[in-house]
Every structure is written in C-alpha cells, then in structure tokens.
Amino acid sequence: MKKRRTRKGESNYFPLLSIFAIFAIIILTAIPVSAIDTQSGDTKTVVDAMGNTVTIPKNVEKIVALYGACSAPYVLSGVGAGDKLIGGLCFKTPMQVKVQPEYDKLDTYKVQEYEGNIEELLKLKPDVVFGWYTLKNEKEMRDAGVPLVLLKSTNLSDEMKNIQIISEITGTQDTAKQLIDYFNDTVKMVKDKVSAIPQSEKKKVLVLSKVNPLKAMGADARDGDLIRKAGGKFVTDNVPGFTVDLNMEQLLNLDPDYIIVSPTGKTNYDDIVNNSSVWDNVRAKKEGHVYQAPIGVFYWDKSQIEPNLYLLWLTNMLYPDIISSETLKDETVKYYKKFFNYDLTDDDYNAIMTHSR
C-alpha cells in the first residue's frame, strides 16, 4: 500500500483532529453540569432547596404552590411568570391583584397541617408543585408522581436561592439576576449605613406572629437575619424554633424596644394597642413602638419578593435618621415600577403602610 504523500505546507490534519476530539470528550466529561441544564427530550431536572433532584417538563406552563410556599406566586409575578400559576394562593392582598390581575380569579389551594391533598393535586395536572420544606407528606406526594419542588427560608440567602430555583424552572434567569442584584445592593447600602452603630445602642426587636396566645418568631426564622442587617438586635436569637410560645412574664424579661406584629393575624395590632391592662407595662408599647409589618404584594415580614423593601422599612423604623421615610417611599415606588410594571400611587403606598407607623 502506498503512503499518502504530504505536499509542502499541508498538515497531516486527520490524526490531529482525532486527538482533539479525544481531548474534547475528556474535558466535557470532567466539567460538572448543573442540575437545571440536565435535559433529555421534553424534560429537564432541577435541584430544589433541600437537595432533591426533580424531573419536570422542559417548558413549564402550569404551577401550583402549597401552603407554606406562600411567596412562590409573588416571586413568579416579579420575574414575569405569574401567568403560569393555576392554583395556590395562601392569601390575597389588594396590591397583589393590582399587579397581577389574573390572581384575583384563583382560589386559595387548601391543605391541612402542611399536607398536600394528593388527589386534588393530580387532578390539576401541574408541571411543578412548590412546597415548603416542612411538608409532612413529601414522600407520599413524590411516590404518587407529584412534581414537588421544595423551597426554604431561614435567611435572605435562602430566599435568593428560591428565586434562582423558580427562575430556572420558568426560564426567567435574567430578571431573577436583576432582582438578586437589587437585593444585594440594598443590603450593602444598609450595612454601610448601620455599621457604625455601637452594639450597646442597637435597638431590641421582638417579632410576634400571634398575640392570643403569644407566639413569637424564633431563631430559625428569617426575621432575625433581616433585623440584624437593619442594625437591630433580635431578642429571640437564642430561642430555637421557627415560632416559639411565650407568656407575658417571658416577654417582659425580653424587654423589647420595638414590637413588630405580623399582619397575617388580623387582630394582632389592635389587641396590643387597645388592651391597656396587659400591654401597658411592655417597654415597646409605653414608648409607642408597636408596628404592624406592611402589606404589599405580599406580607413584607414574609415576602421573598420584597425583602429589600422590608429591610429598608426596618431600618427606617429603628433609625429614621439613617434611612428616611422619603427614601423608603422613593425606593418602593421605583421597585414596583421596575419589577411589577406598576405605577404606585400615594393611596397605594399609604395602604401598604397601614398600622406600620
């Protein structure tokens, strides 16, 4: 057999091409592929907040959110995918239906004690079901074929991860990056402003989820993270649990300078302000520092789409000379326009802040 002659200037490129192909295969197999990029046919996989790998359709069109994952619908709205929600509103707020009118037609999805109703879920045929990490019948739901994606929130980092997961599922990563960058910029700005406050001068804050009976947010809740970022002290920082039961003697010993009550308990604020016989000895009430968290697109004390605004509100509440009321309002108006494409009016803003000042 004659050998092929190589003319002057011609490379022996076929063997080289084979060598490059081998190296390319080695390199590609060595590079880890993110879970969301793992695709096969019409499906892809996503890793949820608890590390579970879940197979979902490549093009997600129908989403349900279970009780507990209450912020998921509002994150969907903020990243521009609110039209994919077919069920799962824990609550309806006036601002929510203004920025996402489709939500007004949805019923709240009923669950009991954080257990999803598997039969009803399967009837809806959702592409994705968002659940909370404390879901009790997680295994039964997965065994039944429910495409369950768990979310978790104990701090601001968890919430940013939830936004990333939701955006990867819905193909809205660019908007999610803008959201996360916006949050991080707010955190940095507030941190720079409160960093000079001496530890001895930081305000002590108690967050109540219920008043009758007394139930406070504990060390495992995200409230402490945001209060510390706002330059305050979270008085239940050393009390383990997401929520903790208190009695009035324990509350007096905690001696909070400020009390924030969650608007999810509709009578919380009124119970404290109007019940003089029980609450008048509490420092926060004596000094006029009992506030209800604002109600925007979602309840700000629980919102994963407005945590930057809640952080500004907390800082303004504790240190109005550091973050002014004017700054808080300007940032809220700007944020609603940027991410909800909604022009917030003065009446809207005042409604959000009802009982918060």
LUMVORO-899407 format. One record per residue: residue in one letter; x negated, y, z of N, C-alpha, C in turn. Coordinates in steps of 0.001 Angstrom, whole numbers, m for minus. Layout:
A/X/Y/Z/X/Y/Z/X/Y/Z
...
This chain:
M/m858/m1197/0/0/0/0/m883/1232/0
K/m515/2183/m908/m1318/3403/m983/m923/4347/144
K/m1969/4975/668/m1707/6002/1672/m1294/7290/985
R/m307/7985/1617/104/9266/1058/m989/10287/1294
R/m1384/10942/212/m2405/11974/346/m1779/13281/835
T/m2514/13936/1676/m2061/15240/2158/m2819/16320/1414
R/m2027/17164/691/m2687/18243/m36/m3246/19262/920
K/m4163/20026/458/m4787/21057/1271/m3705/22038/1755
G/m3725/22317/3059/m2763/23249/3641/m1448/22616/4047
E/m1257/21321/3686/1/20657/4048/m178/19914/5360
S/763/20100/6291/662/19420/7592/1332/18064/7512
N/841/17180/8344/1449/15851/8433/2618/15953/9425
Y/3750/16558/8986/4764/17029/9924/5690/15938/10437
F/5829/14823/9749/6760/13792/10216/6357/13213/11574
P/5097/12823/11779/4707/12338/13116/4875/13412/14171
L/4560/14669/13814/4688/15753/14793/6138/15935/15213
L/7032/15846/14227/8449/16002/14517/8926/14937/15497
S/8450/13725/15339/8836/12644/16245/8350/12920/17658
I/7108/13428/17737/6545/13729/19062/7357/14819/19743
F/7709/15883/18987/8507/16961/19564/9880/16456/20018
A/10467/15552/19235/11775/15007/19598/11711/14256/20918
I/10623/13487/21098/10456/12735/22341/10327/13676/23526
F/9478/14731/23340/9312/15702/24424/10622/16407/24745
A/11402/16730/23713/12681/17417/23926/13621/16558/24756
I/13650/15263/24456/14513/14345/25211/14094/14289/26674
I/12772/14224/26881/12257/14171/28260/12636/15418/29024
I/12451/16599/28374/12742/17864/29043/14222/17982/29364
L/15091/17632/28392/16525/17762/28609/17019/16858/29711
T/16458/15657/29798/16899/14743/30854/16376/15171/32210
A/15324/15986/32219/14757/16432/33501/15490/17640/34053
I/16206/18417/33177/16889/19619/33630/18233/19232/34221
P/18513/19644/35486/19810/19306/36079/20931/20062/35387
V/22042/19385/35163/23198/20007/34532/24199/20347/35624
S/24683/21604/35645/25643/21993/36671/26936/21219/36466
A/27655/21011/37572/28844/20152/37521/29881/20687/36555
I/30032/22000/36494/31080/22553/35646/30749/22376/34168
D/29470/22203/33840/29079/22043/32450/29159/20593/31982
T/29431/19694/32902/29532/18294/32529/30877/18066/31861
Q/30861/17896/30534/32101/17800/29788/32106/16539/28927
S/33288/15974/28770/33440/14796/27929/34811/14852/27280
G/34845/15021/25950/36128/15090/25264/36933/16290/25711
D/38117/16028/26271/39006/17103/26701/38911/17393/28188
T/37934/16829/28892/37818/17031/30334/36455/17610/30708
K/36378/18113/31919/35123/18571/32496/35191/18295/33997
T/34084/18422/34681/34083/18215/36123/33670/19496/36824
V/34215/19674/38003/33877/20818/38842/33628/20316/40262
V/32700/20932/40949/32415/20590/42340/33112/21608/43231
D/33975/21133/44142/34731/22066/44984/33913/22522/46187
A/34523/23312/47065/33813/23919/48190/33319/22907/49210
M/33858/21692/49181/33445/20650/50113/32553/19610/49448
G/32101/19873/48222/31175/18980/47537/31823/17846/46768
N/33149/17846/46641/33834/16800/45877/33759/17106/44380
T/33451/16104/43582/33456/16258/42129/34834/15878/41604
V/35458/16817/40896/36843/16642/40445/36890/16757/38925
T/37531/15806/38280/37714/15850/36831/39004/16589/36499
I/38889/17586/35631/40036/18418/35258/40036/18618/33749
P/41139/19076/33157/41134/19373/31723/40136/20488/31390
K/39590/20427/30205/38657/21467/29767/39356/22814/29703
N/40595/22809/29232/41391/24034/29164/42512/23952/30202
V/42308/24620/31312/43279/24588/32406/44374/25625/32142
E/45633/25164/32161/46752/26060/31887/47768/26115/33026
K/47805/25064/33885/48822/25008/34940/48144/24771/36293
I/48335/25725/37205/47678/25681/38509/48708/25817/39620
V/48513/25033/40692/49322/25135/41909/48369/25364/43078
A/48776/26206/44026/47983/26434/45236/48787/25998/46449
L/48192/25178/47312/48848/24708/48522/48685/25720/49645
Y/49550/25609/50646/49448/26466/51820/48075/26259/52464
G/47445/27359/52832/46069/27328/53328/45163/27960/52303
A/45296/27535/51050/44537/28161/49953/45324/29359/49425
C/45768/30173/50371/46741/31225/50055/46162/32338/49194
S/44851/32530/49234/44256/33610/48452/44011/33225/46999
A/44073/31936/46685/43768/31498/45317/44618/32216/44263
P/45941/32378/44461/46729/33075/43441/46258/34506/43192
Y/45732/35149/44225/45348/36551/44103/43961/36683/43484
V/43125/35670/43725/41845/35614/43012/42120/35382/41529
L/43061/34483/41225/43438/34255/39832/43878/35561/39177
S/44657/36327/39898/45127/37604/39369/43964/38558/39134
G/43018/38600/40076/41889/39516/39975/40924/39191/38857
V/40826/37906/38483/39914/37535/37392/40637/37453/36048
G/41940/37766/36058/42685/37791/34801/43305/36474/34397
A/43527/35574/35384/44116/34265/35067/45389/34003/35857
G/46042/35062/36302/47251/34905/37102/48387/34228/36372
D/48383/34312/35039/49466/33698/34263/49409/32176/34265
K/48322/31597/34791/48192/30141/34835/48857/29531/36076
L/49230/30364/37037/49834/29852/38273/51287/29472/38016
I/51642/28226/38342/53026/27781/38169/53710/27529/39508
G/52970/27623/40608/53555/27445/41937/52508/27571/43010
G/52943/28064/44181/52006/28077/45282/51745/29419/45902
L/52767/30210/46147/52594/31464/46873/52939/31241/48335
C/51976/31503/49218/52271/31386/50649/53189/32521/51086
F/52918/33707/50553/53685/34900/50900/53843/35741/49636
K/54806/36635/49671/54931/37618/48599/54804/39010/49211
T/53882/39804/48691/53727/41177/49157/54197/42123/48056
P/54636/43316/48421/55087/44271/47406/54030/44585/46355
M/52760/44740/46795/51707/45075/45839/51400/43904/44918
Q/51540/42703/45428/51255/41509/44621/52141/41459/43389
V/53432/41697/43570/54337/41594/42431/54249/42825/41531
K/53651/43904/42041/53427/45062/41171/52263/44810/40215
V/51197/44211/40722/50028/43994/39862/50158/42717/39035
Q/50999/41765/39483/51209/40519/38746/52704/40211/38770
P/53490/40886/37917/54949/40742/37969/55435/39303/37828
E/54673/38447/37119/55090/37045/36957/55243/36328/38291
Y/54500/36757/39298/54542/36084/40594/55895/36263/41285
D/56621/37299/40918/57913/37533/41562/58898/36411/41258
K/58666/35690/40151/59577/34617/39742/59220/33274/40380
L/58073/33213/41032/57620/31945/41607/58123/31777/43024
D/58499/30546/43370/58853/30219/44741/57595/29826/45500
T/57629/30025/46798/56520/29547/47607/56530/28030/47585
Y/55346/27433/47506/55254/25972/47456/55294/25425/48875
K/56240/24550/49169/56461/24088/50533/55539/22923/50892
V/54832/23085/52009/54078/21983/52603/54322/22025/54097
Q/54049/20928/54768/54210/20883/56206/52898/20453/56853
E/52466/21261/57824/51248/20936/58563/50073/20647/57634
Y/49933/21473/56615/48802/21360/55694/48779/20021/54956
E/49938/19442/54717/50019/18210/53930/50775/18505/52633
G/50139/18249/51499/50782/18487/50224/51848/17432/49945
N/52962/17844/49386/54023/16923/49008/53642/16297/47661
I/53106/15092/47714/52533/14453/46529/53574/14243/45441
E/54757/13782/45820/55803/13513/44840/56188/14777/44079
E/56377/15874/44808/56758/17138/44161/55622/17682/43299
L/54391/17511/43770/53239/17971/43000/53140/17258/41663
L/53311/15948/41681/53193/15161/40446/54275/15535/39434
K/55437/15966/39924/56498/16404/39021/56079/17653/38245
L/55300/18494/38891/54864/19740/38248/53784/19502/37197
K/53098/18364/37273/52028/18006/36340/50980/19111/36207
P/50411/19562/37335/49418/20640/37265/48070/20128/36754
D/47317/21019/36140/45949/20695/35727/44997/20768/36917
V/45300/21666/37849/44480/21847/39051/45395/22198/40215
V/45089/21629/41383/45771/21991/42623/44721/22492/43601
F/44850/23738/44030/43937/24272/45038/44476/23948/46423
G/43618/23367/47274/43987/23068/48646/42957/23618/49605
W/43310/23660/50878/42412/24170/51903/41599/23019/52480
Y/40416/23333/52978/39502/22271/53416/40012/21494/54622
T/41057/21983/55291/41636/21273/56429/42812/20381/56025
L/43046/20232/54728/44176/19443/54240/44161/18038/54851
K/45289/17630/55410/45318/16377/56163/45440/15136/55285
N/46144/15244/54166/46344/14052/53342/45547/14139/52036
E/44328/14629/52164/43449/14772/50999/43250/13438/50270
K/42924/12380/51010/42637/11089/50380/43864/10562/49635
E/45022/10651/50270/46244/10160/49645/46541/10937/48352
M/46269/12220/48371/46518/13031/47177/45586/12640/46037
R/44318/12450/46363/43356/12051/45324/43690/10661/44789
D/44065/9744/45686/44415/8385/45256/45623/8383/44325
A/46514/9381/44504/47711/9468/43671/47446/10166/42337
G/46215/10629/42153/45863/11262/40898/46038/12770/40865
V/46219/13393/42026/46346/14852/42077/44964/15475/41851
P/44807/16381/40886/43508/17016/40616/43209/18095/41659
L/42822/17661/42838/42699/18521/44014/41321/19169/44090
V/41303/20491/44191/40067/21256/44355/40173/22018/45676
L/39294/21691/46625/39359/22305/47949/38574/23612/47990
L/39117/24570/48733/38468/25848/48987/38227/25978/50488
K/37304/26862/50855/36955/27031/52266/36544/28476/52500
S/36832/28995/53708/36406/30361/54012/36118/30506/55493
T/34829/30554/55834/34431/30887/57197/33585/32150/57223
N/33191/32623/56037/32414/33858/55940/32512/34390/54504
L/31904/35534/54286/32000/36176/52974/31315/35341/51892
S/30246/34619/52235/29562/33776/51251/30477/32670/50750
D/31260/32078/51659/32239/31060/51245/33222/31644/50238
E/33639/32870/50482/34642/33476/49614/34078/33769/48225
M/32827/34153/48184/32199/34368/46884/32094/33032/46122
K/31822/31962/46863/31752/30635/46242/33126/30226/45713
N/34189/30523/46475/35545/30221/45999/35844/30935/44687
I/35443/32192/44601/35676/32959/43381/34922/32333/42213
Q/33697/31889/42466/32928/31232/41403/33615/29946/40942
I/34094/29146/41887/34771/27894/41545/36022/28177/40703
I/36827/29137/41143/38061/29475/40438/37750/30007/39040
S/36707/30818/38931/36369/31393/37628/35821/30333/36669
E/35077/29361/37197/34554/28288/36357/35694/27418/35822
I/36687/27196/36659/37851/26405/36246/38639/27125/35154
T/38747/28453/35274/39603/29221/34367/38831/29907/33243
G/37508/29747/33201/36711/30369/32153/36633/31872/32248
T/36609/32385/33482/36583/33842/33692/35321/34259/34464
Q/34205/33628/34151/32975/33867/34908/32486/35302/34817
D/32670/35956/33667/32164/37324/33518/32862/38277/34494
T/34183/38174/34590/34922/39025/35526/34564/38682/36967
A/34407/37394/37247/34035/36973/38598/32686/37548/38995
K/31752/37584/38076/30435/38162/38376/30571/39643/38723
Q/31431/40345/37993/31656/41759/38315/32243/41920/39708
L/33208/41037/40045/33799/41068/41381/32747/40851/42462
I/31954/39804/42284/30955/39446/43294/29895/40539/43418
D/29480/41085/42301/28518/42194/42346/29105/43380/43095
Y/30380/43643/42869/31072/44749/43537/31096/44514/45045
F/31432/43286/45443/31446/42946/46865/30064/43133/47483
N/29052/42595/46814/27690/42665/47346/27211/44107/47468
D/27586/44939/46504/27206/46357/46575/27866/47033/47770
T/29123/46679/48042/29823/47252/49203/29164/46813/50496
V/28840/45537/50595/28185/45015/51806/26859/45728/52042
K/26076/45901/50998/24775/46570/51134/24950/48023/51556
M/25911/48706/50951/26146/50106/51286/26539/50270/52752
V/27460/49408/53226/27900/49483/54618/26755/49106/55556
K/26013/48072/55206/24888/47635/56045/23878/48765/56237
D/23565/49460/55160/22620/50569/55251/23138/51663/56182
K/24442/51857/56183/25020/52946/56974/25163/52592/58461
V/25427/51315/58778/25657/50946/60182/24407/50397/60861
S/23335/50226/60109/22136/49583/60660/21512/50358/61818
A/21764/51656/61886/21138/52476/62938/21940/52475/64241
I/23115/51826/64268/23927/51834/65488/23274/50940/66541
P/22956/51474/67723/22350/50632/68774/23316/49530/69204
Q/22777/48380/69583/23601/47251/69995/24548/47641/71123
S/24067/48468/72042/24865/48869/73210/26047/49759/72835
E/26010/50334/71640/27071/51256/71227/28033/50646/70210
K/27835/49389/69879/28718/48750/68907/30072/48456/69543
K/31135/48711/68794/32490/48533/69298/32871/47046/69354
K/33574/46679/70427/34010/45292/70607/35410/45113/70013
V/35550/44065/69185/36790/43880/68425/37376/42494/68678
L/38679/42456/68924/39427/41209/69047/40433/41163/67900
V/40524/40005/67237/41498/39828/66152/42533/38803/66603
L/43800/39217/66619/44885/38339/67039/45680/37859/65831
S/45888/36542/65770/46752/36010/64714/48198/35943/65196
K/48386/35806/66497/49728/35805/67092/49670/36482/68452
V/50818/37030/68865/50908/37678/70171/51710/36831/71149
N/52767/36190/70670/53585/35329/71531/53649/33914/70966
P/52861/32963/71495/51845/33121/72529/50566/33731/71951
L/49664/34142/72847/48424/34773/72407/47528/33779/71678
K/47176/34106/70466/46276/33261/69692/45324/34197/68933
A/44027/33992/69138/43020/34861/68524/42226/34099/67478
M/41616/34839/66588/40702/34234/65625/39394/33920/66344
G/38891/32679/66149/37710/32222/66863/36439/32294/66046
A/35393/31662/66563/34063/31741/65963/33989/31134/64570
D/34895/30195/64249/34844/29532/62942/35598/30293/61853
A/36262/31379/62216/36995/32173/61229/36050/33185/60577
R/36436/33676/59410/35578/34603/58688/35604/36015/59298
D/36559/36283/60214/36724/37630/60772/35447/38152/61424
G/34768/37258/62154/33541/37687/62841/32476/38162/61882
D/32353/37481/60745/31350/37849/59748/31590/39275/59247
L/32832/39598/58946/33140/40922/58427/33021/41994/59502
I/33418/41676/60714/33304/42656/61804/31849/42963/62100
R/31005/41942/62101/29565/42196/62304/28996/43039/61165
K/29422/42749/59937/28951/43540/58791/29404/44990/58892
A/30547/45226/59569/31044/46590/59757/30409/47281/60946
G/29477/46595/61617/28778/47202/62752/29447/46979/64085
G/30413/46051/64154/31089/45786/65407/30631/44502/66072
K/31188/44256/67269/30962/43010/67996/32259/42207/67989
F/32170/40953/67598/33327/40060/67567/33398/39363/68910
V/34411/39701/69739/34392/39280/71142/34609/37775/71322
T/35122/37094/70308/35290/35636/70414/34202/34897/69635
D/33095/35552/69438/31996/34979/68665/31478/33665/69237
N/31602/33499/70552/31090/32290/71200/32199/31313/71580
V/33379/31532/71025/34509/30651/71319/34776/29804/70083
P/34380/28522/70073/34525/27704/68868/35985/27494/68483
G/36188/27353/67165/37529/27120/66646/37906/28187/65643
F/38806/27798/64718/39302/28766/63737/40250/29737/64426
T/41184/29218/65204/42002/30034/66104/41861/29469/67515
V/41993/30330/68504/41838/29910/69903/42994/30478/70720
D/43469/29671/71682/44543/30122/72573/43951/30957/73703
L/44622/32055/74026/44182/32924/75115/45342/33177/76063
N/45013/33535/77299/46005/34113/78196/45606/35561/78470
M/46472/36313/79130/46204/37739/79321/44974/37978/80195
E/44725/37103/81159/43535/37261/82002/42263/37128/81162
Q/42222/36158/80276/41062/35991/79398/40901/37195/78473
L/42026/37713/77973/41960/38876/77094/41384/40082/77831
L/41818/40279/79083/41295/41402/79863/39796/41239/80124
N/39349/40013/80320/37920/39770/80534/37108/40037/79272
L/37691/39756/78110/37004/40056/76852/36872/41564/76651
D/37837/42324/77196/37787/43788/77243/37494/44419/75875
P/38317/44147/74858/38036/44704/73529/38298/46210/73456
D/37443/46893/72712/37668/48317/72438/38744/48495/71375
Y/38826/47521/70470/39775/47568/69365/40466/46215/69246
I/41760/46252/68926/42502/45033/68626/43095/45165/67235
I/42837/44149/66408/43451/44069/65088/44448/42924/65120
V/45672/43195/64701/46676/42134/64658/46971/41804/63199
S/47146/40528/62937/47423/40085/61575/48860/40405/61193
P/49079/40922/59984/50447/41201/59554/51244/39960/59199
T/50610/38784/59217/51354/37553/58923/52337/37227/60043
G/52066/37724/61247/53048/37649/62331/53794/38972/62376
K/55013/39003/61896/55685/40272/61598/55909/41153/62822
T/55996/40566/64017/56276/41381/65202/55036/41646/66050
N/53877/41188/65612/52670/41320/66435/52409/42753/66879
Y/52376/43647/65920/52034/45038/66219/53067/45664/67153
D/54333/45486/66833/55391/46072/67657/55389/45493/69066
D/55105/44195/69198/55077/43566/70515/54046/44225/71423
I/52892/44565/70875/51840/45179/71686/52164/46641/71987
V/52555/47375/70969/52770/48811/71131/53965/49108/72037
N/55008/48279/71944/56243/48564/72691/56333/47876/74038
N/55450/46919/74322/55521/46179/75582/54543/46776/76582
S/54974/47803/77287/54064/48526/78190/53693/47713/79419
S/54602/46890/79919/54342/46177/81168/53203/45174/81049
V/52993/44628/79861/51970/43603/79677/50677/44183/79137
W/50755/45115/78208/49587/45526/77445/48930/46827/77906
D/49565/47565/78801/49027/48883/79152/47693/48831/79873
N/47331/47678/80435/46038/47561/81120/44896/47154/80184
V/45221/46903/78935/44201/46499/77967/43539/47752/77396
R/42209/47801/77471/41474/48985/77055/41863/49462/75650
A/41956/48525/74711/42245/48910/73326/43560/49668/73217
K/44569/49241/73987/45853/49947/73931/45773/51271/74675
K/45122/51274/75833/45012/52510/76611/44348/53612/75799
E/43394/53225/74946/42654/54218/74165/43235/54416/72764
G/44362/53757/72497/45042/53963/71214/44378/53289/70035
H/43768/52115/70282/43043/51430/69217/43611/50043/68944
V/44912/49986/68702/45561/48751/68250/46038/48999/66825
Y/45589/48154/65897/45898/48366/64488/46358/47070/63834
Q/47225/47222/62851/47583/46088/62016/46722/46117/60756
A/46218/44959/60354/45428/44896/59131/46296/45304/57942
P/45730/46006/56970/46509/46454/55804/47058/45279/54989
I/48140/45573/54251/48760/44582/53368/48672/45109/51947
G/47731/44554/51179/47579/44955/49789/48147/43905/48866
V/47372/43513/47853/47780/42403/47009/47945/41150/47870
F/47108/41028/48894/47278/40004/49921/46966/40658/51252
Y/47146/39931/52345/46838/40461/53663/45321/40642/53765
W/44881/41867/54006/43446/42148/53921/42624/41337/54913
D/43183/40984/56058/42398/40210/57021/42195/38776/56556
K/42911/38363/55507/42765/37005/54982/42436/36989/53495
S/42326/38154/52893/42196/38232/51446/40793/37886/50970
Q/40733/37068/49904/39453/36772/49263/39290/37576/47980
I/40262/38433/47690/40146/39277/46513/39950/40740/46917
E/40178/41078/48184/39985/42446/48665/39080/42525/49902
P/38134/41604/50093/37326/41661/51325/36448/42898/51389
N/36027/43428/50237/35236/44649/50240/36049/45819/50772
L/37347/45870/50415/38206/46944/50915/38465/46765/52412
Y/38622/45520/52843/38809/45264/54276/37562/45658/55062
L/36393/45389/54503/35144/45779/55155/35067/47297/55295
L/35447/48011/54243/35451/49481/54318/36472/49960/55348
W/37640/49295/55381/38667/49674/56359/38166/49440/57790
L/37531/48309/58038/36988/48030/59366/35958/49080/59783
T/35077/49412/58863/34023/50381/59180/34622/51755/59432
N/35617/52122/58632/36299/53401/58844/37025/53422/60181
M/37636/52286/60569/38338/52194/61841/37377/52369/63017
L/36225/51682/62947/35273/51700/64053/34420/52963/64066
Y/34018/53411/62884/33071/54530/62782/33505/55469/61652
P/34565/56275/61881/35081/57146/60809/34083/58189/60326
D/33046/58426/61123/32012/59374/60681/31043/58714/59693
I/31083/57376/59589/30200/56652/58668/30916/56367/57353
I/32142/55832/57433/32989/55648/56249/34254/56472/56484
S/34432/57506/55695/35568/58404/55890/36845/57811/55310
S/37977/58352/55743/39266/57929/55192/39350/58252/53703
E/38722/59355/53298/38715/59736/51892/37951/58720/51047
T/36820/58257/51574/36029/57243/50865/36814/55947/50730
L/37473/55537/51809/38276/54310/51792/39363/54401/50728
K/40060/55525/50683/41142/55673/49704/40599/55693/48277
D/39531/56455/48061/38945/56545/46714/38508/55177/46208
E/37862/54395/47072/37386/53077/46670/38547/52122/46393
T/39617/52230/47174/40784/51370/46970/41438/51662/45623
V/41621/52936/45323/42229/53331/44045/41363/52852/42878
K/40063/53058/42996/39145/52649/41927/39150/51136/41734
Y/39183/50401/42820/39142/48943/42763/40399/48374/42117
Y/41560/48903/42485/42817/48416/41908/42872/48674/40405
K/42318/49792/39982/42303/50088/38552/41361/49148/37809
K/40206/48887/38388/39179/48083/37709/39574/46621/37585
F/40106/46038/38662/40323/44587/38657/41790/44165/38517
F/42716/45070/38798/44131/44730/38626/44787/45564/37530
N/44002/46462/36948/44522/47349/35899/45799/48048/36365
Y/45743/48535/37614/46918/49146/38227/46541/50510/38791
D/47350/51513/38466/47127/52870/38977/47839/53015/40318
L/47072/52971/41385/47620/53025/42735/48098/54446/43050
T/49357/54590/43440/49911/55895/43785/49678/56188/45274
D/49937/57418/45674/49836/57765/47096/50829/56951/47921
D/52029/56755/47378/53030/55953/48097/52560/54507/48246
D/51959/53958/47180/51411/52598/47257/50372/52514/48364
Y/49463/53467/48372/48361/53441/49337/48898/53552/50766
N/49844/54445/50972/50413/54615/52309/51140/53355/52765
A/51795/52663/51824/52474/51410/52168/51466/50329/52568
I/50336/50265/51867/49292/49306/52215/48799/49542/53636
M/48689/50799/54009/48109/51171/55305/49121/51275/56436
T/50379/50879/56230/51385/50970/57275/50922/50278/58548
H/50981/50968/59672/50576/50472/61005/49062/50299/61129
S/48301/50612/60078/46861/50394/60187/46147/51621/60746
R/46874/52712/60929/46289/53925/61515/47298/54582/62447
